[in-house]
Amino acid sequence: MDDDNQILVPPSFTALYADARQRLREPAAVVRARYELCEDLAHHLVEQAQTLYHVQAPSESGILRRIHAGLCMPESGVAPAEAGWIVTRLAELLNWPCPELVPPSEPAPAA
C-alpha cells in the first residue's frame, strides 16, 4: 500500500486479503476502507463490551464470543474473517485475553 494515503494498514489485517504469495486479492483502496471500518467498529464496541461486563457480569471471553457471533451474521456487513480481526482488536483495546474464535460454520470446541 504505497500511495499517498497516510493510514497504515497493519499486516494482521492485510493478511485477510492476501493470497499465498502475500499479494492483495483486492485493490489497496478497498483493503484500506475495510480496515478503517473494522478498526472503527472495534473502537465503537469497547464501551458496549465494558457495559456488558459490568451489567451482566459474564466472563470476558463470553462477551467476546457473543460479539463475534453477532458480527459473523450476514447482516452485520463484515466478513467472518473481518469479524475475527475485529474481536481480536477489541480484546487488545480492552486488555482482555482473546478466546479462540470459531467461525460459524465450524462446531464449537468442547470446553
N, CA, C and O atoms as CSV, one atom per row, in Angstrom:
chain,resi,resn,atom,element,x,y,z
A,1,MET,N,N,0.853,-1.167,0.000
A,1,MET,CA,C,0.000,0.000,0.000
A,1,MET,C,C,0.894,1.223,0.000
A,1,MET,O,O,1.164,1.823,1.041
A,2,ASP,N,N,1.333,1.568,-1.158
A,2,ASP,CA,C,2.343,2.605,-1.271
A,2,ASP,C,C,1.852,3.849,-1.999
A,2,ASP,O,O,2.595,4.429,-2.791
A,3,ASP,N,N,0.618,4.269,-1.748
A,3,ASP,CA,C,0.172,5.518,-2.329
A,3,ASP,C,C,0.297,6.628,-1.296
A,3,ASP,O,O,0.953,6.447,-0.270
A,4,ASP,N,N,-0.316,7.759,-1.551
A,4,ASP,CA,C,-0.131,8.926,-0.695
A,4,ASP,C,C,-0.959,8.902,0.584
A,4,ASP,O,O,-0.827,9.807,1.408
A,5,ASN,N,N,-1.790,7.915,0.771
A,5,ASN,CA,C,-2.611,7.855,1.971
A,5,ASN,C,C,-1.732,7.563,3.181
A,5,ASN,O,O,-0.825,6.733,3.111
A,6,GLN,N,N,-2.003,8.245,4.287
A,6,GLN,CA,C,-1.171,8.104,5.480
A,6,GLN,C,C,-1.662,7.030,6.443
A,6,GLN,O,O,-1.028,6.799,7.473
A,7,ILE,N,N,-2.753,6.383,6.140
A,7,ILE,CA,C,-3.261,5.321,7.002
A,7,ILE,C,C,-2.449,4.057,6.744
A,7,ILE,O,O,-2.373,3.568,5.617
A,8,LEU,N,N,-1.847,3.542,7.804
A,8,LEU,CA,C,-1.071,2.315,7.688
A,8,LEU,C,C,-1.942,1.137,8.119
A,8,LEU,O,O,-2.383,1.058,9.265
A,9,VAL,N,N,-2.173,0.245,7.199
A,9,VAL,CA,C,-2.976,-0.944,7.487
A,9,VAL,C,C,-2.028,-1.994,8.059
A,9,VAL,O,O,-1.029,-2.330,7.423
A,10,PRO,N,N,-2.325,-2.518,9.251
A,10,PRO,CA,C,-1.413,-3.494,9.861
A,10,PRO,C,C,-1.379,-4.811,9.082
A,10,PRO,O,O,-2.355,-5.191,8.435
A,11,PRO,N,N,-0.241,-5.495,9.159
A,11,PRO,CA,C,-0.115,-6.783,8.464
A,11,PRO,C,C,-1.185,-7.793,8.868
A,11,PRO,O,O,-1.597,-8.619,8.054
A,12,SER,N,N,-1.635,-7.732,10.115
A,12,SER,CA,C,-2.666,-8.677,10.564
A,12,SER,C,C,-3.956,-8.496,9.778
A,12,SER,O,O,-4.707,-9.453,9.589
A,13,PHE,N,N,-4.219,-7.280,9.320
A,13,PHE,CA,C,-5.426,-7.044,8.533
A,13,PHE,C,C,-5.186,-7.339,7.059
A,13,PHE,O,O,-6.034,-7.953,6.411
A,14,THR,N,N,-4.054,-6.914,6.518
A,14,THR,CA,C,-3.797,-7.183,5.103
A,14,THR,C,C,-3.741,-8.686,4.837
A,14,THR,O,O,-4.039,-9.128,3.728
A,15,ALA,N,N,-3.362,-9.473,5.842
A,15,ALA,CA,C,-3.329,-10.930,5.687
A,15,ALA,C,C,-4.709,-11.485,5.342
A,15,ALA,O,O,-4.812,-12.523,4.690
A,16,LEU,N,N,-5.767,-10.802,5.774
A,16,LEU,CA,C,-7.124,-11.253,5.468
A,16,LEU,C,C,-7.408,-11.176,3.970
A,16,LEU,O,O,-8.253,-11.906,3.453
A,17,TYR,N,N,-6.703,-10.293,3.284
A,17,TYR,CA,C,-6.938,-10.045,1.864
A,17,TYR,C,C,-5.774,-10.477,0.987
A,17,TYR,O,O,-5.743,-10.132,-0.194
A,18,ALA,N,N,-4.824,-11.215,1.522
A,18,ALA,CA,C,-3.644,-11.625,0.763
A,18,ALA,C,C,-3.751,-13.079,0.331
A,18,ALA,O,O,-4.356,-13.911,1.006
A,19,ASP,N,N,-3.144,-13.355,-0.814
A,19,ASP,CA,C,-3.079,-14.744,-1.277
A,19,ASP,C,C,-1.832,-15.414,-0.693
A,19,ASP,O,O,-1.144,-14.833,0.147
A,20,ALA,N,N,-1.550,-16.617,-1.135
A,20,ALA,CA,C,-0.418,-17.377,-0.588
A,20,ALA,C,C,0.919,-16.673,-0.832
A,20,ALA,O,O,1.871,-16.879,-0.078
A,21,ARG,N,N,0.999,-15.859,-1.860
A,21,ARG,CA,C,2.236,-15.112,-2.151
A,21,ARG,C,C,2.240,-13.723,-1.524
A,21,ARG,O,O,3.097,-12.897,-1.837
A,22,GLN,N,N,1.305,-13.478,-0.659
A,22,GLN,CA,C,1.176,-12.197,0.045
A,22,GLN,C,C,0.777,-11.048,-0.873
A,22,GLN,O,O,1.042,-9.889,-0.551
A,23,ARG,N,N,0.149,-11.341,-2.003
A,23,ARG,CA,C,-0.374,-10.309,-2.906
A,23,ARG,C,C,-1.822,-10.057,-2.539
A,23,ARG,O,O,-2.562,-10.994,-2.242
A,24,LEU,N,N,-2.227,-8.809,-2.556
A,24,LEU,CA,C,-3.612,-8.471,-2.229
A,24,LEU,C,C,-4.556,-8.975,-3.309
A,24,LEU,O,O,-4.278,-8.856,-4.502
A,25,ARG,N,N,-5.684,-9.543,-2.871
A,25,ARG,CA,C,-6.715,-10.007,-3.789
A,25,ARG,C,C,-7.702,-8.895,-4.136
A,25,ARG,O,O,-8.519,-9.041,-5.045
A,26,GLU,N,N,-7.620,-7.794,-3.413
A,26,GLU,CA,C,-8.482,-6.629,-3.635
A,26,GLU,C,C,-7.589,-5.406,-3.822
A,26,GLU,O,O,-6.436,-5.416,-3.391
A,27,PRO,N,N,-8.104,-4.350,-4.457
A,27,PRO,CA,C,-7.309,-3.119,-4.583
A,27,PRO,C,C,-6.957,-2.550,-3.197
A,27,PRO,O,O,-7.718,-2.703,-2.241
A,28,ALA,N,N,-5.814,-1.905,-3.110
A,28,ALA,CA,C,-5.346,-1.345,-1.839
A,28,ALA,C,C,-6.379,-0.397,-1.230
A,28,ALA,O,O,-6.544,-0.371,-0.011
A,29,ALA,N,N,-7.063,0.369,-2.045
A,29,ALA,CA,C,-8.070,1.308,-1.529
A,29,ALA,C,C,-9.223,0.567,-0.858
A,29,ALA,O,O,-9.761,1.037,0.144
A,30,VAL,N,N,-9.602,-0.580,-1.399
A,30,VAL,CA,C,-10.680,-1.380,-0.807
A,30,VAL,C,C,-10.221,-1.936,0.537
A,30,VAL,O,O,-10.958,-1.873,1.521
A,31,VAL,N,N,-9.015,-2.478,0.580
A,31,VAL,CA,C,-8.491,-3.034,1.828
A,31,VAL,C,C,-8.389,-1.939,2.887
A,31,VAL,O,O,-8.738,-2.158,4.047
A,32,ARG,N,N,-7.916,-0.775,2.491
A,32,ARG,CA,C,-7.796,0.341,3.436
A,32,ARG,C,C,-9.170,0.759,3.971
A,32,ARG,O,O,-9.323,1.007,5.167
A,33,ALA,N,N,-10.160,0.837,3.091
A,33,ALA,CA,C,-11.512,1.216,3.519
A,33,ALA,C,C,-12.091,0.181,4.476
A,33,ALA,O,O,-12.719,0.541,5.472
A,34,ARG,N,N,-11.884,-1.110,4.180
A,34,ARG,CA,C,-12.378,-2.168,5.067
A,34,ARG,C,C,-11.667,-2.102,6.415
A,34,ARG,O,O,-12.287,-2.290,7.462
A,35,TYR,N,N,-10.350,-1.833,6.382
A,35,TYR,CA,C,-9.596,-1.705,7.631
A,35,TYR,C,C,-10.148,-0.558,8.480
A,35,TYR,O,O,-10.366,-0.719,9.681
A,36,GLU,N,N,-10.370,0.584,7.861
A,36,GLU,CA,C,-10.899,1.728,8.612
A,36,GLU,C,C,-12.242,1.388,9.241
A,36,GLU,O,O,-12.491,1.738,10.394
A,37,LEU,N,N,-13.112,0.707,8.494
A,37,LEU,CA,C,-14.413,0.298,9.022
A,37,LEU,C,C,-14.243,-0.639,10.211
A,37,LEU,O,O,-14.881,-0.456,11.247
A,38,CYS,N,N,-13.379,-1.646,10.060
A,38,CYS,CA,C,-13.193,-2.644,11.118
A,38,CYS,C,C,-12.530,-2.039,12.351
A,38,CYS,O,O,-12.914,-2.360,13.476
A,39,GLU,N,N,-11.551,-1.179,12.158
A,39,GLU,CA,C,-10.891,-0.522,13.294
A,39,GLU,C,C,-11.879,0.374,14.038
A,39,GLU,O,O,-11.923,0.368,15.269
A,40,ASP,N,N,-12.669,1.142,13.291
A,40,ASP,CA,C,-13.679,1.999,13.925
A,40,ASP,C,C,-14.697,1.168,14.694
A,40,ASP,O,O,-15.096,1.533,15.800
A,41,LEU,N,N,-15.111,0.060,14.112
A,41,LEU,CA,C,-16.085,-0.803,14.776
A,41,LEU,C,C,-15.515,-1.385,16.066
A,41,LEU,O,O,-16.216,-1.457,17.076
A,42,ALA,N,N,-14.260,-1.798,16.042
A,42,ALA,CA,C,-13.621,-2.331,17.257
A,42,ALA,C,C,-13.613,-1.273,18.358
A,42,ALA,O,O,-13.926,-1.571,19.510
A,43,HIS,N,N,-13.259,-0.046,18.008
A,43,HIS,CA,C,-13.255,1.039,18.999
A,43,HIS,C,C,-14.670,1.327,19.503
A,43,HIS,O,O,-14.875,1.583,20.690
A,44,HIS,N,N,-15.627,1.283,18.606
A,44,HIS,CA,C,-17.020,1.538,18.987
A,44,HIS,C,C,-17.541,0.464,19.948
A,44,HIS,O,O,-18.360,0.763,20.817
A,45,LEU,N,N,-17.084,-0.760,19.803
A,45,LEU,CA,C,-17.561,-1.869,20.628
A,45,LEU,C,C,-16.940,-1.900,22.029
A,45,LEU,O,O,-17.411,-2.646,22.888
A,46,VAL,N,N,-15.900,-1.111,22.271
A,46,VAL,CA,C,-15.251,-1.106,23.590
A,46,VAL,C,C,-16.256,-0.774,24.684
A,46,VAL,O,O,-16.362,-1.500,25.672
A,47,GLU,N,N,-16.991,0.312,24.512
A,47,GLU,CA,C,-17.946,0.725,25.547
A,47,GLU,C,C,-19.049,-0.313,25.736
A,47,GLU,O,O,-19.459,-0.592,26.863
A,48,GLN,N,N,-19.526,-0.882,24.634
A,48,GLN,CA,C,-20.578,-1.899,24.737
A,48,GLN,C,C,-20.071,-3.122,25.502
A,48,GLN,O,O,-20.784,-3.659,26.350
A,49,ALA,N,N,-18.862,-3.559,25.214
A,49,ALA,CA,C,-18.301,-4.727,25.902
A,49,ALA,C,C,-18.109,-4.441,27.388
A,49,ALA,O,O,-18.398,-5.293,28.227
A,50,GLN,N,N,-17.624,-3.250,27.715
A,50,GLN,CA,C,-17.434,-2.888,29.122
A,50,GLN,C,C,-18.767,-2.836,29.849
A,50,GLN,O,O,-18.870,-3.276,30.994
A,51,THR,N,N,-19.784,-2.304,29.193
A,51,THR,CA,C,-21.116,-2.240,29.802
A,51,THR,C,C,-21.650,-3.651,30.050
A,51,THR,O,O,-22.174,-3.939,31.127
A,52,LEU,N,N,-21.520,-4.520,29.066
A,52,LEU,CA,C,-21.973,-5.899,29.249
A,52,LEU,C,C,-21.237,-6.564,30.408
A,52,LEU,O,O,-21.838,-7.309,31.182
A,53,TYR,N,N,-19.968,-6.305,30.525
A,53,TYR,CA,C,-19.167,-6.914,31.587
A,53,TYR,C,C,-19.635,-6.443,32.961
A,53,TYR,O,O,-19.711,-7.242,33.895
A,54,HIS,N,N,-19.951,-5.154,33.093
A,54,HIS,CA,C,-20.335,-4.617,34.396
A,54,HIS,C,C,-21.810,-4.841,34.735
A,54,HIS,O,O,-22.172,-4.928,35.908
A,55,VAL,N,N,-22.652,-4.935,33.719
A,55,VAL,CA,C,-24.085,-5.099,33.968
A,55,VAL,C,C,-24.457,-6.573,34.088
A,55,VAL,O,O,-25.152,-6.965,35.026
A,56,GLN,N,N,-24.003,-7.379,33.153
A,56,GLN,CA,C,-24.397,-8.782,33.149
A,56,GLN,C,C,-23.377,-9.680,33.831
A,56,GLN,O,O,-23.686,-10.823,34.169
A,57,ALA,N,N,-22.181,-9.183,34.035
A,57,ALA,CA,C,-21.090,-9.884,34.718
A,57,ALA,C,C,-20.773,-11.269,34.185
A,57,ALA,O,O,-20.401,-12.146,34.965
A,58,PRO,N,N,-20.907,-11.501,32.862
A,58,PRO,CA,C,-20.403,-12.775,32.349
A,58,PRO,C,C,-18.885,-12.675,32.203
A,58,PRO,O,O,-18.290,-11.656,32.554
A,59,SER,N,N,-18.284,-13.695,31.701
A,59,SER,CA,C,-16.828,-13.675,31.537
A,59,SER,C,C,-16.438,-12.802,30.350
A,59,SER,O,O,-17.232,-12.558,29.441
A,60,GLU,N,N,-15.200,-12.344,30.386
A,60,GLU,CA,C,-14.677,-11.558,29.266
A,60,GLU,C,C,-14.743,-12.372,27.976
A,60,GLU,O,O,-15.158,-11.867,26.933
A,61,SER,N,N,-14.330,-13.634,28.057
A,61,SER,CA,C,-14.344,-14.477,26.855
A,61,SER,C,C,-15.773,-14.698,26.353
A,61,SER,O,O,-16.001,-14.764,25.145
A,62,GLY,N,N,-16.728,-14.813,27.266
A,62,GLY,CA,C,-18.125,-14.972,26.861
A,62,GLY,C,C,-18.642,-13.759,26.105
A,62,GLY,O,O,-19.360,-13.898,25.115
A,63,ILE,N,N,-18.284,-12.587,26.565
A,63,ILE,CA,C,-18.698,-11.351,25.892
A,63,ILE,C,C,-18.073,-11.294,24.497
A,63,ILE,O,O,-18.756,-10.996,23.517
A,64,LEU,N,N,-16.787,-11.579,24.414
A,64,LEU,CA,C,-16.110,-11.521,23.121
A,64,LEU,C,C,-16.681,-12.552,22.154
A,64,LEU,O,O,-16.828,-12.268,20.965
A,65,ARG,N,N,-17.000,-13.735,22.646
A,65,ARG,CA,C,-17.598,-14.759,21.770
A,65,ARG,C,C,-18.988,-14.335,21.285
A,65,ARG,O,O,-19.341,-14.572,20.130
A,66,ARG,N,N,-19.767,-13.715,22.156
A,66,ARG,CA,C,-21.106,-13.250,21.756
A,66,ARG,C,C,-20.998,-12.151,20.699
A,66,ARG,O,O,-21.753,-12.146,19.727
A,67,ILE,N,N,-20.065,-11.227,20.888
A,67,ILE,CA,C,-19.872,-10.165,19.898
A,67,ILE,C,C,-19.419,-10.775,18.577
A,67,ILE,O,O,-19.885,-10.373,17.511
A,68,HIS,N,N,-18.514,-11.742,18.646
A,68,HIS,CA,C,-18.045,-12.411,17.436
A,68,HIS,C,C,-19.199,-13.094,16.709
A,68,HIS,O,O,-19.317,-12.980,15.489
A,69,ALA,N,N,-20.036,-13.792,17.441
A,69,ALA,CA,C,-21.188,-14.467,16.826
A,69,ALA,C,C,-22.089,-13.463,16.122
A,69,ALA,O,O,-22.566,-13.725,15.018
A,70,GLY,N,N,-22.323,-12.327,16.745
A,70,GLY,CA,C,-23.144,-11.293,16.124
A,70,GLY,C,C,-22.505,-10.729,14.870
A,70,GLY,O,O,-23.189,-10.486,13.875
A,71,LEU,N,N,-21.204,-10.522,14.913
A,71,LEU,CA,C,-20.510,-9.985,13.740
A,71,LEU,C,C,-20.431,-10.994,12.603
A,71,LEU,O,O,-20.275,-10.600,11.447
A,72,CYS,N,N,-20.534,-12.281,12.899
A,72,CYS,CA,C,-20.487,-13.315,11.864
A,72,CYS,C,C,-21.822,-13.464,11.128
A,72,CYS,O,O,-21.904,-14.171,10.123
A,73,MET,N,N,-22.846,-12.810,11.620
A,73,MET,CA,C,-24.147,-12.871,10.947
A,73,MET,C,C,-24.048,-12.123,9.614
A,73,MET,O,O,-23.395,-11.082,9.542
A,74,PRO,N,N,-24.685,-12.638,8.565
A,74,PRO,CA,C,-24.590,-11.984,7.250
A,74,PRO,C,C,-25.007,-10.511,7.258
A,74,PRO,O,O,-24.441,-9.702,6.523
A,75,GLU,N,N,-25.983,-10.169,8.077
A,75,GLU,CA,C,-26.474,-8.791,8.095
A,75,GLU,C,C,-25.547,-7.811,8.809
A,75,GLU,O,O,-25.823,-6.612,8.835
A,76,SER,N,N,-24.456,-8.301,9.386
A,76,SER,CA,C,-23.533,-7.399,10.090
A,76,SER,C,C,-22.745,-6.517,9.130
A,76,SER,O,O,-22.303,-5.429,9.499
A,77,GLY,N,N,-22.572,-6.985,7.904
A,77,GLY,CA,C,-21.825,-6.200,6.931
A,77,GLY,C,C,-20.328,-6.459,6.932
A,77,GLY,O,O,-19.591,-5.818,6.183
A,78,VAL,N,N,-19.868,-7.390,7.760
A,78,VAL,CA,C,-18.448,-7.754,7.746
A,78,VAL,C,C,-18.312,-9.237,7.449
A,78,VAL,O,O,-19.190,-10.033,7.779
A,79,ALA,N,N,-17.206,-9.595,6.824
A,79,ALA,CA,C,-16.920,-10.997,6.525
A,79,ALA,C,C,-16.511,-11.711,7.809
A,79,ALA,O,O,-16.032,-11.063,8.740
A,80,PRO,N,N,-16.688,-13.028,7.881
A,80,PRO,CA,C,-16.279,-13.760,9.084
A,80,PRO,C,C,-14.810,-13.541,9.462
A,80,PRO,O,O,-14.490,-13.445,10.647
A,81,ALA,N,N,-13.924,-13.461,8.483
A,81,ALA,CA,C,-12.509,-13.206,8.797
A,81,ALA,C,C,-12.340,-11.818,9.416
A,81,ALA,O,O,-11.553,-11.636,10.345
A,82,GLU,N,N,-13.081,-10.849,8.897
A,82,GLU,CA,C,-13.038,-9.500,9.477
A,82,GLU,C,C,-13.607,-9.512,10.890
A,82,GLU,O,O,-13.102,-8.816,11.771
A,83,ALA,N,N,-14.660,-10.304,11.110
A,83,ALA,CA,C,-15.255,-10.399,12.448
A,83,ALA,C,C,-14.222,-10.895,13.451
A,83,ALA,O,O,-14.127,-10.371,14.561
A,84,GLY,N,N,-13.454,-11.897,13.062
A,84,GLY,CA,C,-12.399,-12.393,13.941
A,84,GLY,C,C,-11.356,-11.326,14.226
A,84,GLY,O,O,-10.893,-11.194,15.359
A,85,TRP,N,N,-10.984,-10.561,13.201
A,85,TRP,CA,C,-9.997,-9.498,13.386
A,85,TRP,C,C,-10.552,-8.421,14.316
A,85,TRP,O,O,-9.842,-7.940,15.199
A,86,ILE,N,N,-11.810,-8.044,14.125
A,86,ILE,CA,C,-12.434,-7.004,14.955
A,86,ILE,C,C,-12.436,-7.426,16.417
A,86,ILE,O,O,-12.074,-6.634,17.288
A,87,VAL,N,N,-12.834,-8.654,16.698
A,87,VAL,CA,C,-12.908,-9.120,18.085
A,87,VAL,C,C,-11.510,-9.252,18.685
A,87,VAL,O,O,-11.314,-8.957,19.864
A,88,THR,N,N,-10.550,-9.687,17.895
A,88,THR,CA,C,-9.169,-9.748,18.392
A,88,THR,C,C,-8.676,-8.350,18.728
A,88,THR,O,O,-8.031,-8.145,19.756
A,89,ARG,N,N,-8.977,-7.396,17.871
A,89,ARG,CA,C,-8.590,-5.997,18.120
A,89,ARG,C,C,-9.336,-5.454,19.339
A,89,ARG,O,O,-8.750,-4.738,20.151
A,90,LEU,N,N,-10.608,-5.781,19.473
A,90,LEU,CA,C,-11.393,-5.358,20.631
A,90,LEU,C,C,-10.774,-5.892,21.911
A,90,LEU,O,O,-10.664,-5.162,22.896
A,91,ALA,N,N,-10.370,-7.151,21.912
A,91,ALA,CA,C,-9.720,-7.729,23.093
A,91,ALA,C,C,-8.437,-6.968,23.422
A,91,ALA,O,O,-8.146,-6.721,24.592
A,92,GLU,N,N,-7.673,-6.596,22.397
A,92,GLU,CA,C,-6.463,-5.789,22.608
A,92,GLU,C,C,-6.800,-4.460,23.268
A,92,GLU,O,O,-6.161,-4.060,24.241
A,93,LEU,N,N,-7.809,-3.780,22.729
A,93,LEU,CA,C,-8.196,-2.470,23.246
A,93,LEU,C,C,-8.660,-2.554,24.698
A,93,LEU,O,O,-8.420,-1.639,25.486
A,94,LEU,N,N,-9.326,-3.654,25.047
A,94,LEU,CA,C,-9.833,-3.850,26.407
A,94,LEU,C,C,-8.778,-4.441,27.339
A,94,LEU,O,O,-8.954,-4.470,28.556
A,95,ASN,N,N,-7.685,-4.908,26.752
A,95,ASN,CA,C,-6.650,-5.613,27.510
A,95,ASN,C,C,-7.224,-6.888,28.146
A,95,ASN,O,O,-6.918,-7.230,29.288
A,96,TRP,N,N,-8.068,-7.576,27.364
A,96,TRP,CA,C,-8.654,-8.848,27.761
A,96,TRP,C,C,-7.994,-9.949,26.940
A,96,TRP,O,O,-7.602,-9.705,25.799
A,97,PRO,N,N,-7.862,-11.149,27.488
A,97,PRO,CA,C,-7.367,-12.247,26.658
A,97,PRO,C,C,-8.417,-12.605,25.608
A,97,PRO,O,O,-9.612,-12.637,25.900
A,98,CYS,N,N,-7.969,-12.866,24.413
A,98,CYS,CA,C,-8.911,-13.209,23.348
A,98,CYS,C,C,-9.107,-14.719,23.312
A,98,CYS,O,O,-8.137,-15.471,23.219
A,99,PRO,N,N,-10.357,-15.163,23.385
A,99,PRO,CA,C,-10.604,-16.613,23.329
A,99,PRO,C,C,-10.446,-17.123,21.901
A,99,PRO,O,O,-10.319,-16.339,20.961
A,100,GLU,N,N,-10.455,-18.423,21.754
A,100,GLU,CA,C,-10.468,-18.994,20.415
A,100,GLU,C,C,-11.803,-18.630,19.779
A,100,GLU,O,O,-12.863,-18.854,20.364
A,101,LEU,N,N,-11.742,-18.074,18.592
A,101,LEU,CA,C,-12.945,-17.644,17.892
A,101,LEU,C,C,-13.229,-18.634,16.776
A,101,LEU,O,O,-12.442,-18.771,15.839
A,102,VAL,N,N,-14.344,-19.314,16.882
A,102,VAL,CA,C,-14.710,-20.345,15.923
A,102,VAL,C,C,-15.662,-19.749,14.899
A,102,VAL,O,O,-16.714,-19.224,15.265
A,103,PRO,N,N,-15.306,-19.825,13.605
A,103,PRO,CA,C,-16.238,-19.342,12.580
A,103,PRO,C,C,-17.564,-20.087,12.674
A,103,PRO,O,O,-17.592,-21.240,13.106
A,104,PRO,N,N,-18.661,-19.448,12.278
A,104,PRO,CA,C,-19.982,-20.040,12.470
A,104,PRO,C,C,-20.188,-21.379,11.788
A,104,PRO,O,O,-21.036,-22.156,12.227
A,105,SER,N,N,-19.449,-21.678,10.737
A,105,SER,CA,C,-19.647,-22.947,10.033
A,105,SER,C,C,-18.979,-24.124,10.737
A,105,SER,O,O,-19.244,-25.281,10.413
A,106,GLU,N,N,-18.113,-23.823,11.698
A,106,GLU,CA,C,-17.412,-24.897,12.415
A,106,GLU,C,C,-18.081,-25.146,13.750
A,106,GLU,O,O,-18.600,-24.214,14.365
A,107,PRO,N,N,-18.077,-26.389,14.210
A,107,PRO,CA,C,-18.652,-26.662,15.533
A,107,PRO,C,C,-17.744,-26.072,16.621
A,107,PRO,O,O,-16.523,-26.018,16.468
A,108,ALA,N,N,-18.354,-25.640,17.698
A,108,ALA,CA,C,-17.600,-25.072,18.825
A,108,ALA,C,C,-16.791,-26.174,19.509
A,108,ALA,O,O,-17.265,-27.302,19.642
A,109,PRO,N,N,-15.557,-25.846,19.946
A,109,PRO,CA,C,-14.761,-26.860,20.638
A,109,PRO,C,C,-15.359,-27.162,22.004
A,109,PRO,O,O,-16.009,-26.311,22.610
A,110,ALA,N,N,-15.135,-28.370,22.478
A,110,ALA,CA,C,-15.623,-28.748,23.809
A,110,ALA,C,C,-14.873,-27.953,24.857
A,110,ALA,O,O,-13.655,-27.792,24.773
A,111,ALA,N,N,-15.593,-27.460,25.834
A,111,ALA,CA,C,-14.969,-26.601,26.848
A,111,ALA,C,C,-14.308,-27.361,27.901
A,111,ALA,O,O,-13.739,-26.775,28.822
